[in-house]
């Protein structure tokens, strides 16, 4: 207890800073180490973050909300429906004790820049390059080609892909290809900044091998080329929210310029209506909101992962998604299609350079999976719900397939080992059985591309759907590497949440510590359930959380939506007004949250300025919290917080069942799941009258696959760059509208009646068969692709329904083989909504 971060600092002394040596091999504070979290503002124990080459502007911002005032009535989804302090430790979510696993290299040779002969070479280098290299700089001559060995499969004949390559970075003639703390970084535009990383991290940038995976963000995280051990290595991550999926509260000044805009759909329309060039406006945002120095600062803050939300329109947008009632004009998706992909590639290259792994998050789904503004369009849920629910799911599977093909390439699989396929599906509207059938279909499609078992493609992440993570304890047991994601926020629990943060810290006897009830509440609410989910489900993460104890902040709940907070929001929206007690309270709340969640991604890294030039949602900005002192400069100091507060919760032992991480048994889904959920589409869909699912519109598979292009490079590259398509056998067609059929607006069809004609309608479901899989013995070779049945002419009705992309539901032989059951499917029961 004496070495916990709440230890008292002697009067008049400067707080003792922490370094890597203050922790043992597992990242746990060593005995006797005087670790103190609440340090005076400006004395956070590490150099203050260097101001970004890009100063916060109108195009920067934080997180949108889970509130839908424009659509049909629905409850506010949350993970904590009980009011503040009504939770008991028995309700808690996650473990607090135990050791934090770390990665420390043993026997590493002394860097040659610390050897005498280096200085002789340095003198020569000074003459040649005129002091262009700052210490310490390592000249790398041996390239790590582990992530780039072998060429990527050619495939698919992709059409209409991601709008051109690029984003891979420019060639460089500079000698420096790697460096550590204090080294100078020269960016593509010629500007420079100093890399501050006191935790043993180093960057690697090799123009001849842009897929070099040698970099590491800190000493306790394995380099990208190293093995990540789930349950032992831990995620300390941030989201890059608002970069490629625009949210009003993250980039408020951009939305303030167009007062009618409430989401990216209406923002895009407003920009065009104002006579401005949509491409120019959004490219300016993509190129300035997050820059290389941001990624370097993330690595220098003791973090090791980034969750990168991307939109489906990075692949394509449709110019005709149907018509609204009473209209004959097709509705076009107004999103800027394909352009952001080159900037996504740029961010991925930066993450590789600084050793940060990526959770690639498909944040938007056609038709909207939740009706929230961060799904692309505020309003209705038209994914797996309503008469266009299945058709939108068909499109979603195609886009998931395209992304899977890209990230499974050898050039990217180590950098992007996690793929979140649907963000925050609103399961209370969709139905848990219906979404499970979709997830099973997506799982089988993905593993049909990647093969089964560890190392074959990314982990698949599903969100808990606001039902709570323990609702999913028995989900698809035996599946291959599915991870559960939860987004615990007090801000959206619908409660007034007016307990003060600047009151003495409850649960601690240490004087001068603040936070009131909030730190203990985080431990009670989240610690036990997170650990229980790890025991029951498998790998469990918090893909989003923040410092927001309430919903104060400009547009946190949405444009012009009044917060639920019972008091005056001004004190929470303006960090300039905060006292040291308030900052210390938020710091302790953050420490407790980090300890309770253990594997987490803060939402979000950066909140942009509003039109007045200030950040109006400071509790949602990790970067601002680092600068202001209410985010810890080293996340490891959070370990043990809950235990120190007296919260005793069950612990996770760090070992998952083998099948949960791609070991023996992965891909052998229990028969009860395949029989109950193996039928896709399901026999009932929310919003569709009973017995009429076979009459709702569908798309037909009749166009070539969509391929995301790889980056292009100006320097001579000596390794494979990939072609965007991993599985050459995957040649099945993508969906498109049935010719001459009129569809209702796919984004606004909840109240549309079932069409009276059979044009574009799906068939009866009797031809579909459940999916079963067999154990994986060795890495599976993806089987040959098959093509889904298609109508032979406009207006034709399908005689059977199957996946629109290759799945593992076909018969093969050999190791990792998969089979198709011929038994009569069991009809899924009606959806049970749990909250």
C-alpha positions in Angstrom: 0.0 0.0 0.0 2.9 2.3 0.8 4.0 2.4 -2.8 0.5 3.2 -4.3 -0.1 6.3 -6.2 -2.0 7.8 -3.3 1.1 8.0 -1.1 1.4 11.3 0.6 4.1 13.7 -0.6 6.2 15.4 2.2 5.3 19.0 2.6 7.3 21.3 0.3 8.8 18.5 -1.7 8.5 18.0 -5.4 6.6 14.8 -6.4 8.8 11.9 -7.3 8.5 11.1 -10.9 8.2 7.5 -12.2 10.5 5.8 -14.8 10.6 2.4 -16.3 12.9 1.2 -13.5 10.2 1.9 -10.9 8.3 -1.2 -12.1 9.0 -4.9 -12.0 9.0 -7.2 -15.0 5.2 -7.3 -14.9 4.8 -3.6 -14.9 3.8 -3.5 -11.2 5.2 -0.8 -9.0 8.3 -2.1 -7.2 8.4 -2.2 -3.4 9.4 1.1 -1.8 8.9 3.1 -5.0 7.4 6.4 -4.0 4.7 6.7 -6.7 2.4 9.6 -6.4 -0.4 10.4 -8.8 -1.7 13.8 -7.8 1.1 16.1 -8.8 0.9 19.9 -9.0 -0.1 21.2 -12.4 2.9 21.5 -14.6 4.9 19.0 -12.7 3.6 15.7 -14.1 6.9 13.9 -13.9 7.8 14.0 -17.6 8.4 16.7 -20.2 5.3 18.5 -21.2 3.9 17.3 -24.6 5.5 19.3 -27.3 3.0 21.6 -29.0 1.8 20.0 -32.2 3.0 21.3 -35.5 -0.8 21.7 -36.0 -2.4 23.8 -33.3 -5.9 22.9 -32.4 -8.3 24.4 -34.8 -11.9 24.3 -35.9 -11.4 20.9 -37.4 -10.6 19.1 -34.1 -13.1 17.5 -31.7 -14.4 14.8 -29.1 -17.1 12.1 -28.9 -20.7 12.2 -29.9 -23.3 10.6 -27.8 -25.7 7.7 -27.6 -28.7 9.9 -27.7 -31.2 10.0 -30.5 -33.7 12.9 -30.3 -34.4 13.0 -34.0 -35.4 9.4 -34.5 -38.0 7.1 -33.0 -38.3 7.0 -29.2 -35.8 4.8 -27.6 -34.1 4.4 -24.2 -30.7 5.8 -23.7 -28.4 2.7 -23.9 -25.7 2.4 -21.2 -23.8 0.0 -19.2 -24.8 1.5 -15.9 -28.5 2.0 -15.7 -28.5 2.3 -11.9 -28.1 5.8 -10.4 -24.7 6.8 -9.0 -23.7 4.9 -5.9 -26.5 2.4 -6.1 -24.0 -0.1 -7.4 -22.3 -2.3 -4.9 -19.0 -4.2 -5.2 -21.0 -7.2 -6.1 -22.2 -5.4 -9.2 -18.7 -4.4 -10.2 -17.2 -5.0 -13.5 -13.5 -5.9 -13.3 -10.5 -6.9 -11.4 -8.2 -4.5 -9.6 -5.3 -6.4 -8.2 -2.8 -8.7 -9.7 0.3 -7.9 -11.7 0.4 -6.0 -15.0 2.2 -8.0 -17.7 5.0 -6.2 -19.5 7.5 -7.0 -22.1 11.2 -6.3 -21.3 13.9 -7.4 -23.6 16.6 -9.5 -21.9 20.3 -9.3 -22.8 19.8 -6.4 -25.3 23.2 -5.2 -26.6 24.4 -1.7 -25.8 23.4 0.6 -28.6 26.4 1.5 -30.7 25.8 5.2 -30.3 27.0 4.6 -26.7 30.3 3.1 -27.9 33.4 5.3 -28.4 33.8 4.7 -32.1 30.4 6.2 -32.7 31.6 9.7 -31.8 34.4 9.6 -34.4 31.7 8.7 -37.0 29.6 11.5 -35.6 32.3 14.1 -36.3 32.4 12.9 -39.9 28.6 13.0 -40.0 28.6 16.6 -38.8 30.8 17.7 -41.7 28.6 15.8 -44.2 25.1 16.6 -42.9 25.7 19.8 -40.9 24.4 18.6 -37.5 21.2 17.3 -39.1 21.0 14.4 -36.6 20.1 15.0 -33.0 21.1 12.5 -30.3 20.4 9.7 -29.8 20.1 8.4 -33.4 20.6 4.8 -34.5 21.6 4.0 -38.0 19.8 0.9 -39.0 21.4 -1.3 -41.6 19.7 -4.6 -40.8 16.0 -4.5 -41.7 13.4 -6.5 -40.0 11.5 -8.1 -42.9 9.4 -10.4 -40.8 6.2 -8.6 -41.6 6.8 -8.2 -45.3 8.1 -11.6 -46.3 6.4 -13.1 -49.3 4.2 -11.3 -51.7 0.6 -10.7 -51.1 -1.9 -12.6 -53.1 -3.2 -11.0 -56.1 -6.9 -11.2 -56.1 -10.4 -10.5 -57.0 -10.0 -8.1 -59.8 -11.3 -5.4 -57.5 -13.4 -2.7 -59.0 -14.3 0.7 -57.6 -11.8 0.3 -54.7 -10.6 2.9 -52.3 -9.9 5.8 -54.6 -6.3 5.4 -55.3 -3.3 4.5 -53.2 -1.0 6.9 -51.4 -0.5 7.7 -47.8 2.6 5.6 -47.5 5.0 8.4 -46.9 7.6 10.1 -49.0 11.1 8.8 -49.6 13.9 10.3 -47.6 17.6 10.8 -48.1 18.2 11.4 -44.4 20.5 9.0 -42.6 18.3 8.6 -39.5 16.0 5.6 -39.8 15.5 5.1 -36.1 15.7 7.1 -32.9 14.7 7.3 -29.3 14.0 9.9 -26.6 15.3 13.3 -27.7 15.7 12.4 -31.4 14.5 14.9 -34.0 11.7 13.8 -36.3 11.5 15.4 -39.8 8.0 15.1 -41.2 7.0 14.7 -44.8 6.4 18.5 -45.2 9.9 19.3 -43.8 8.8 20.4 -40.4 10.5 19.0 -37.3 9.7 18.1 -33.7 11.5 16.4 -30.9 10.5 12.9 -29.9 9.8 12.8 -26.2 9.6 9.2 -24.9 11.1 8.5 -21.4 9.9 4.9 -21.4 12.4 3.2 -23.7 10.4 3.5 -26.9 12.0 4.1 -30.2 10.7 4.8 -33.7 11.8 3.1 -37.0 11.3 4.5 -40.5 13.1 2.8 -43.3 12.3 4.1 -46.8 13.5 0.9 -48.5 11.3 -1.3 -46.2 8.2 0.7 -45.2 6.8 -2.4 -43.5 9.6 -2.7 -41.0 7.9 -3.7 -37.7 10.8 -3.2 -35.3 9.6 -0.1 -33.5 8.2 -0.3 -30.0 6.4 2.4 -28.0 7.9 1.6 -24.7 10.0 -1.1 -22.9 7.0 -3.1 -21.6 5.3 -3.5 -25.0 6.6 -6.0 -27.5 7.5 -4.5 -30.9 5.0 -5.0 -33.7 7.2 -7.9 -34.9 7.0 -9.5 -31.5 4.3 -11.8 -30.1 1.4 -10.2 -28.2 0.2 -12.4 -25.4 -3.5 -11.9 -24.6 -4.1 -11.9 -20.9 -0.5 -11.0 -20.2 0.2 -8.0 -22.4 -2.4 -5.2 -21.8 -3.9 -2.6 -24.0 -3.3 1.0 -23.0 -4.9 2.8 -26.0 -6.7 5.9 -27.3 -9.2 6.4 -30.1 -8.7 8.7 -33.0 -12.3 9.8 -32.9 -13.5 12.5 -35.2 -10.8 12.0 -37.8 -12.4 9.9 -40.5 -15.9 9.7 -38.9 -16.9 13.3 -38.1 -18.7 14.0 -34.9 -20.0 17.4 -33.8 -18.6 17.4 -30.3 -15.1 16.4 -31.5 -14.8 18.9 -34.4 -17.3 21.5 -33.3 -16.0 24.4 -35.3 -16.5 22.5 -38.6 -20.1 21.9 -37.7 -20.6 25.5 -36.4 -19.8 26.7 -39.8 -22.9 24.9 -41.1 -25.6 25.4 -38.5 -28.0 22.9 -40.1 -25.6 20.0 -39.8 -26.1 17.4 -37.1 -24.2 14.5 -38.5 -21.8 13.8 -41.4 -24.7 13.2 -43.8 -26.2 16.7 -43.2 -22.7 18.3 -42.9 -21.8 16.9 -46.4 -25.1 18.2 -47.8 -24.6 21.6 -46.2 -21.0 22.0 -47.5 -22.2 21.4 -51.0 -25.3 23.6 -50.6 -23.0 26.4 -49.5 -21.2 26.2 -52.9 -18.0 24.8 -51.4 -15.9 21.9 -52.5 -16.6 18.9 -50.3 -13.3 17.2 -51.2 -11.3 20.3 -50.4 -13.0 20.9 -47.0 -12.7 17.3 -45.8 -9.2 16.8 -47.1 -8.1 19.8 -45.2 -9.6 18.2 -42.1 -8.0 14.8 -42.8 -4.6 16.3 -43.3 -4.5 18.6 -40.3 -6.7 17.2 -37.4 -4.2 14.4 -36.6 -0.6 14.7 -37.6 2.5 12.6 -37.1 3.4 14.4 -33.9 0.1 13.3 -32.4 1.0 9.7 -33.0 4.5 10.3 -31.6 2.9 11.9 -28.5 0.7 8.9 -28.0 3.7 6.6 -28.0 5.5 8.9 -25.7 2.6 8.9 -23.2 3.1 5.2 -22.3 0.3 4.0 -24.6 0.6 1.1 -27.0 -2.5 0.8 -29.1 -4.8 3.0 -31.3 -8.4 2.4 -32.1 -9.0 3.9 -35.5 -12.7 4.5 -36.4 -13.2 4.5 -40.2 -16.4 4.8 -42.3 -17.6 2.3 -44.9 -17.5 5.2 -47.5 -13.7 4.8 -47.4 -14.6 2.0 -49.8 -17.6 3.4 -51.7 -20.9 5.3 -51.3 -24.0 4.6 -53.4 -25.7 7.2 -55.6 -29.0 5.4 -55.3 -30.2 3.8 -52.1 -33.9 4.0 -52.9 -36.6 6.6 -52.9 -38.5 8.3 -50.2 -42.4 8.0 -50.1 -44.1 10.2 -52.6 -40.8 10.8 -54.5 -39.3 9.4 -57.6 -35.9 10.9 -57.1 -33.2 8.4 -55.9 -31.6 9.2 -52.6 -27.8 9.4 -52.9 -25.4 8.9 -50.0 -23.8 12.4 -49.8 -20.6 11.1 -48.1 -17.2 11.8 -49.7 -16.4 8.4 -51.0 -12.9 6.8 -51.2 -10.9 9.9 -50.4 -10.2 9.3 -46.8 -8.5 5.9 -47.5 -5.2 7.5 -48.5 -5.2 9.3 -45.2 -6.0 6.1 -43.3 -3.0 4.6 -44.9 -0.9 7.5 -43.7 -2.1 7.1 -40.1 -1.3 3.3 -40.3 2.2 4.1 -41.5 2.7 6.4 -38.6 1.4 3.8 -36.1 3.9 1.3 -37.5 6.7 3.9 -37.3 6.1 4.4 -33.6 5.3 0.8 -32.7 1.6 1.2 -32.0 -0.8 -1.6 -32.8 -4.1 -0.8 -34.4 -7.7 -1.9 -33.7 -9.4 -1.0 -37.0 -13.0 0.0 -36.2 -15.7 0.0 -38.9 -17.7 2.8 -37.2 -20.4 3.2 -39.7 -22.8 0.7 -41.4 -25.2 1.2 -44.3 -28.6 2.3 -43.1 -27.2 3.0 -39.6 -26.7 0.3 -37.0 -27.8 2.6 -34.1 -29.4 5.8 -35.3 -26.6 7.9 -33.7 -24.8 10.7 -35.5 -21.5 8.8 -35.4 -23.1 6.1 -37.6 -23.2 8.6 -40.5 -26.8 9.7 -40.2 -28.8 10.5 -37.1 -32.3 9.0 -37.0 -33.3 5.4 -37.7 -31.8 2.0 -37.3 -32.0 0.3 -40.7 -29.4 -2.4 -40.3 -30.9 -5.8 -39.5 -34.1 -3.9 -38.7 -37.0 -2.8 -40.9 -37.7 -3.8 -44.4 -34.3 -2.7 -45.7 -32.5 -4.3 -42.7 -31.3 -7.4 -44.5 -30.3 -5.5 -47.7 -28.1 -3.2 -45.6 -26.6 -6.2 -43.9 -25.7 -7.6 -47.3 -23.8 -4.4 -48.1 -22.1 -4.4 -44.6 -20.8 -8.0 -45.2 -19.3 -6.9 -48.5 -17.4 -4.0 -46.8 -16.3 -6.2 -43.9 -15.0 -8.6 -46.5 -13.0 -5.9 -48.3 -11.4 -4.7 -45.1 -10.6 -8.3 -44.0 -8.9 -9.0 -47.3 -6.7 -5.9 -46.8 -5.7 -6.3 -43.1 -5.0 -10.0 -43.5 -2.2 -9.3 -45.9 1.3 -10.2 -44.4 2.2 -6.5 -44.7 -0.6 -5.5 -42.2 -1.6 -8.5 -40.0 0.9 -7.7 -37.3 0.1 -4.0 -37.4 -3.7 -4.5 -37.3 -4.3 -7.7 -35.3 -7.8 -6.6 -34.3 -10.8 -5.7 -36.5 -14.0 -4.3 -34.9 -16.7 -5.1 -37.5 -19.8 -3.2 -36.2 -19.6 -0.3 -33.7 -22.4 -0.1 -31.1 -25.2 -2.0 -32.8 -28.3 -1.0 -31.0 -29.4 -4.5 -30.0 -32.5 -3.3 -28.1 -33.9 -2.4 -31.6 -32.3 -5.1 -33.7 -32.7 -8.1 -31.4 -30.0 -10.3 -29.9 -30.9 -13.4 -31.9 -30.9 -11.3 -35.1 -27.5 -9.7 -34.5 -26.1 -13.0 -33.4 -27.1 -14.5 -36.8 -25.2 -11.7 -38.5 -22.2 -12.1 -36.3 -22.0 -15.8 -37.1 -22.3 -15.1 -40.8 -19.5 -12.5 -40.6 -17.3 -14.9 -38.5 -17.7 -17.6 -41.1 -17.1 -15.3 -44.0 -14.0 -13.8 -42.4 -12.5 -17.2 -41.4 -13.3 -18.4 -44.9 -10.8 -15.8 -46.1 -8.2 -16.0 -43.4 -8.2 -19.6 -42.4 -8.6 -20.7 -38.8 -6.3 -20.4 -35.8 -3.8 -18.0 -34.3 -2.0 -15.9 -36.9 -4.6 -16.3 -39.6 -6.3 -13.0 -39.9 -7.3 -10.6 -37.1 -9.3 -11.0 -34.0 -13.0 -10.1 -34.7 -14.5 -7.6 -32.2 -18.2 -7.3 -31.5 -19.8 -4.7 -29.2 -22.0 -5.6 -26.3 -24.9 -3.8 -27.9 -25.5 -1.9 -24.7 -26.8 -5.0 -23.0 -23.8 -5.4 -20.8 -20.9 -7.7 -21.5 -22.0 -10.6 -19.3 -25.1 -11.0 -21.5 -22.8 -12.5 -24.0 -21.1 -15.1 -21.8 -22.1 -18.1 -23.9 -21.9 -16.4 -27.2 -20.8 -18.7 -30.1 -18.6 -20.9 -27.9 -15.8 -22.5 -30.0 -15.7 -19.6 -32.5 -12.3 -18.5 -33.7 -10.9 -15.4 -32.0 -14.0 -13.2 -31.2 -13.4 -10.4 -28.7 -16.1 -8.6 -26.8 -16.0 -4.8 -26.5 -17.9 -2.6 -24.1 -18.1 1.2 -23.8 -18.6 2.1 -20.1 -19.8 5.7 -19.7 -21.4 7.4 -16.7 -22.1 10.3 -18.9 -25.0 8.6 -20.7 -26.6 6.8 -17.8 -29.5 9.3 -17.7 -28.7 10.3 -14.2 -28.1 13.9 -12.9 -24.6 12.8 -11.8 -24.0 15.9 -9.6 -21.8 14.4 -6.9 -18.9 16.7 -6.6 -15.5 15.7 -7.9 -13.5 18.1 -5.7 -14.4 16.5 -2.5 -12.1 14.2 -0.4 -11.5 10.8 -2.0 -13.8 8.2 -0.6 -12.2 4.9 0.3 -8.8 6.5 1.0 -7.3 7.8 4.2 -4.6 9.8 2.4 -5.0 13.5 2.9 -5.1 15.9 0.0 -6.6 13.5 -2.4 -9.9 14.3 -4.2 -12.5 12.7 -6.4 -15.4 12.2 -4.0 -17.3 9.0 -4.8 -16.3 8.8 -8.4 -13.1 6.7 -8.4 -14.7 4.1 -6.1 -17.8 4.1 -8.3 -15.7 3.3 -11.4 -14.1 0.3 -9.6 -17.4 -0.9 -8.3 -19.2 -0.5 -11.6 -16.7 -2.0 -14.0 -13.9 -4.1 -12.4 -15.6 -7.4 -11.5 -17.7 -7.7 -14.7 -14.7 -7.1 -16.9 -12.8 -9.9 -15.2 -15.9 -12.2 -15.2 -16.3 -11.6 -18.9 -12.7 -12.7 -19.4 -13.4 -15.9 -17.6 -16.7 -16.6 -19.4 -16.4 -15.0 -22.9 -12.7 -14.6 -23.5 -10.7 -11.5 -24.5 -12.6 -8.5 -23.3 -11.8 -4.8 -23.9 -13.2 -1.4 -23.2 -13.1 0.1 -26.7 -14.3 3.5 -25.3 -14.4 5.3 -22.0 -13.6 8.9 -20.9 -13.2 11.2 -18.0 -16.8 12.4 -18.4 -18.7 11.8 -15.2 -21.6 13.6 -16.7 -22.7 14.7 -20.2 -21.5 18.3 -19.9 -19.5 19.7 -22.9 -20.4 21.2 -26.2 -22.7 18.8 -28.1 -21.6 15.7 -26.2 -25.1 14.4 -26.6 -25.6 15.9 -30.0 -26.1 19.2 -31.6 -28.2 21.5 -29.5 -29.2 18.7 -27.1 -29.6 19.8 -23.5 -27.3 17.8 -21.1 -28.9 15.6 -18.4 -26.5 17.0 -15.7 -28.4 18.6 -12.9 -26.0 21.4 -12.2 -24.2 24.1 -14.2 -22.2 22.6 -17.0 -19.9 25.7 -17.3 -17.4 24.3 -14.7 -17.0 21.1 -16.7 -16.8 22.7 -20.1 -14.0 25.1 -19.3 -10.8 23.6 -17.9 -9.3 27.1 -17.4 -11.7 27.4 -14.4 -10.6 24.2 -12.7 -9.0 24.3 -9.3 -6.2 21.9 -8.4 -8.8 19.9 -6.3 -10.9 19.4 -9.4 -8.0 18.3 -11.5 -6.8 15.9 -8.8 -10.3 14.5 -8.6 -10.5 13.8 -12.3 -7.0 12.3 -12.2 -8.0 9.9 -9.5 -11.2 9.0 -11.4 -9.1 8.3 -14.5 -6.7 6.1 -12.5 -9.6 4.1 -11.1 -11.2 3.7 -14.5 -7.9 2.5 -16.1 -7.3 0.0 -13.3 -10.9 -1.3 -13.4 -10.9 -1.8 -17.2 -7.3 -3.0 -17.6 -7.5 -3.3 -21.5 -8.8 0.0 -22.7 -9.1 2.7 -25.4 -9.8 6.2 -24.1 -12.3 8.2 -26.2 -10.7 10.2 -27.6 -7.1 11.5 -28.2 -8.1 15.0 -29.2 -11.0 17.4 -29.0 -10.9 20.3 -31.4 -11.5 23.9 -30.7 -15.0 25.5 -31.1 -15.5 28.7 -33.0 -14.2 30.7 -30.0 -10.8 28.9 -30.1 -11.3 26.8 -27.0 -11.9 23.2 -26.1 -15.5 22.9 -24.7 -15.4 19.2 -23.9 -12.1 18.9 -22.0 -13.0 15.6 -20.2 -12.9 13.8 -23.5 -9.5 14.8 -24.6 -6.6 12.6 -23.6 -4.0 15.0 -25.0 -5.5 18.0 -23.1 -5.6 15.9 -19.9 -1.9 15.1 -20.3 -1.1 18.7 -20.7 -3.4 19.8 -17.8 -2.5 17.1 -15.3 -5.7 15.1 -15.0 -4.5 12.2 -17.2 -1.5 10.3 -15.8 1.7 10.6 -17.9 2.4 6.9 -17.3 -0.8 4.7 -17.3 1.0 2.0 -15.2 0.6 4.1 -12.1 -3.1 3.3 -12.2 -2.5 -0.4 -11.3 -3.7 -1.1 -7.8 -6.0 1.9 -7.5 -9.1 -0.1 -6.9 -7.5 -2.3 -4.3 -6.1 0.8 -2.5 -9.7 2.1 -2.4 -10.9 -1.1 -0.7 -12.7 -2.5 -3.7 -12.1 -6.3 -3.5 -13.2 -8.0 -6.7 -12.6 -11.4 -8.4 -9.4 -11.5 -10.3 -8.6 -12.9 -13.8 -5.6 -15.3 -13.8 -4.4 -14.1 -17.2 -5.0 -17.4 -19.0 -7.8 -17.8 -21.7 -9.1 -21.1 -23.0 -7.0 -22.1 -26.0 -9.9 -21.8 -28.5 -10.5 -18.2 -27.4 -7.1 -17.0 -28.7 -6.9 -19.2 -31.8 -5.6 -22.4 -30.2 -6.9 -26.0 -30.4 -10.7 -26.0 -30.8 -10.9 -22.6 -32.5 -13.6 -22.7 -35.2 -15.5 -25.6 -33.6 -18.7 -23.7 -32.7 -21.0 -25.6 -30.4 -24.0 -27.2 -32.3 -26.6 -25.3 -30.3 -25.3 -22.1 -31.7 -25.0 -23.2 -35.2 -28.5 -24.6 -35.2 -30.1 -21.6 -33.5 -28.3 -18.8 -35.3 -26.9 -20.5 -38.4 -29.8 -19.4 -40.6 -29.1 -16.1 -42.4 -31.2 -14.1 -42.9 -33.1 -14.9 -39.7 -36.8 -15.8 -40.0 -37.9 -12.7 -38.1 -36.6 -9.1 -38.4 -37.7 -6.2 -36.2 -40.2 -4.0 -37.9 -41.3 -6.6 -40.4 -44.7 -8.2 -39.9 -44.7 -11.8 -39.0 -44.5 -14.1 -41.9 -43.4 -11.4 -44.4 -39.6 -11.6 -44.1 -39.5 -13.4 -47.4 -41.1 -10.4 -49.1 -38.7 -7.7 -48.0 -36.2 -6.3 -50.6 -32.7 -7.7 -51.1 -29.8 -7.0 -53.4 -28.3 -9.4 -55.9 -24.7 -10.4 -56.2 -23.6 -9.4 -59.7 -20.5 -7.1 -59.6 -16.9 -7.6 -58.9 -15.3 -7.4 -55.5 -14.1 -4.0 -54.1 -10.4 -3.8 -53.3 -8.7 -1.2 -51.1 -5.5 -0.1 -52.8 -2.1 -0.4 -51.1 0.0 2.7 -50.5 2.4 4.1 -53.1 6.0 5.2 -52.3 8.4 7.6 -53.9 11.4 5.8 -52.6 12.7 2.5 -54.0 11.0 -0.2 -51.9 12.7 -3.6 -51.7 9.8 -5.5 -50.3 6.3 -6.5 -51.3 3.7 -3.7 -50.8 0.7 -6.0 -51.2 -2.2 -5.5 -53.6 -5.1 -5.1 -51.1 -6.4 -8.7 -51.5 -5.2 -11.6 -49.4 -7.2 -14.5 -50.6 -6.9 -15.2 -54.4 -9.6 -17.8 -54.1 -12.1 -15.2 -53.0 -13.8 -14.2 -56.2 -17.5 -14.1 -55.3 -19.5 -11.2 -56.5 -20.6 -8.2 -54.5 -24.2 -7.0 -54.1 -26.0 -4.4 -56.1 -29.6 -3.4 -56.7 -31.7 -5.7 -58.8 -32.2 -4.0 -62.2 -35.4 -2.1 -62.7 -36.5 -2.6 -59.1 -37.5 0.4 -56.9 -36.3 0.2 -53.3 -37.4 2.3 -50.4 -34.8 4.7 -49.0 -32.4 2.3 -47.2 -31.6 4.9 -44.5 -35.2 5.8 -43.8 -37.3 2.7 -44.3 -38.5 1.9 -40.7 -42.0 3.0 -41.5 -42.1 1.8 -45.0 -44.6 -1.0 -45.8 -43.5 -4.3 -47.2 -43.6 -4.0 -51.0 -46.7 -5.3 -52.7 -44.7 -6.8 -55.5 -42.0 -9.5 -55.5 -39.4 -7.2 -57.2 -36.2 -7.7 -55.4 -37.8 -9.8 -52.6 -35.9 -12.5 -50.8 -37.1 -16.1 -51.0 -38.6 -18.3 -48.4 -35.9 -19.3 -45.9 -36.2 -23.1 -46.2 -33.3 -23.4 -48.5 -30.8 -22.0 -46.0 -28.7 -24.3 -43.9 -27.1 -23.9 -40.5 -23.3 -23.5 -40.4 -21.0 -25.9 -38.5 -17.3 -25.9 -38.3 -14.6 -28.5 -37.3 -11.6 -28.1 -35.0 -8.5 -26.4 -36.4 -5.4 -28.6 -36.3 -3.1 -26.5 -38.5 -3.6 -23.2 -40.2 -6.3 -23.7 -42.7 -6.0 -23.0 -46.4 -9.0 -20.8 -47.5 -11.3 -22.9 -49.6 -12.4 -22.0 -53.0 -15.0 -19.3 -53.2 -18.6 -19.9 -54.2 -21.2 -17.5 -55.5 -24.5 -16.9 -53.9 -27.6 -17.7 -56.0 -28.9 -14.8 -57.9 -32.2 -13.8 -59.5 -32.1 -14.6 -63.2 -34.0 -11.5 -64.2 -35.4 -8.4 -62.6 -38.3 -9.3 -60.4 -37.2 -12.9 -60.0 -37.5 -14.4 -56.6 -34.6 -16.4 -55.1 -35.1 -20.0 -54.3 -32.4 -20.0 -51.6 -30.4 -17.5 -49.6 -26.8 -17.8 -48.7 -23.9 -15.5 -48.0 -23.0 -12.9 -50.5 -19.4 -13.5 -49.8 -17.4 -16.8 -49.3 -17.9 -18.3 -45.9 -16.7 -21.4 -44.0 -20.1 -23.0 -44.5 -19.1 -25.0 -47.5 -17.7 -28.6 -47.5 -13.9 -28.9 -47.7 -11.4 -31.5 -46.6 -8.1 -31.5 -44.7 -6.9 -29.6 -41.7 -9.1 -26.9 -40.5 -11.9 -28.1 -42.8 -15.4 -26.9 -42.5 -18.6 -28.6 -43.3 -22.2 -27.7 -44.0 -25.0 -29.3 -42.0 -27.9 -30.7 -44.0 -30.3 -30.9 -41.0 -33.4 -28.9 -40.9 -32.6 -25.5 -39.2 -34.2 -24.6 -35.9 -36.1 -21.4 -36.2 -34.6 -18.8 -33.9 -36.9 -17.7 -31.1 -38.2 -14.1 -30.8 -35.6 -11.6 -29.7 -35.1 -11.1 -26.0 -34.0 -7.6 -25.3 -31.9 -7.3 -22.1 -30.8 -4.0 -20.6 
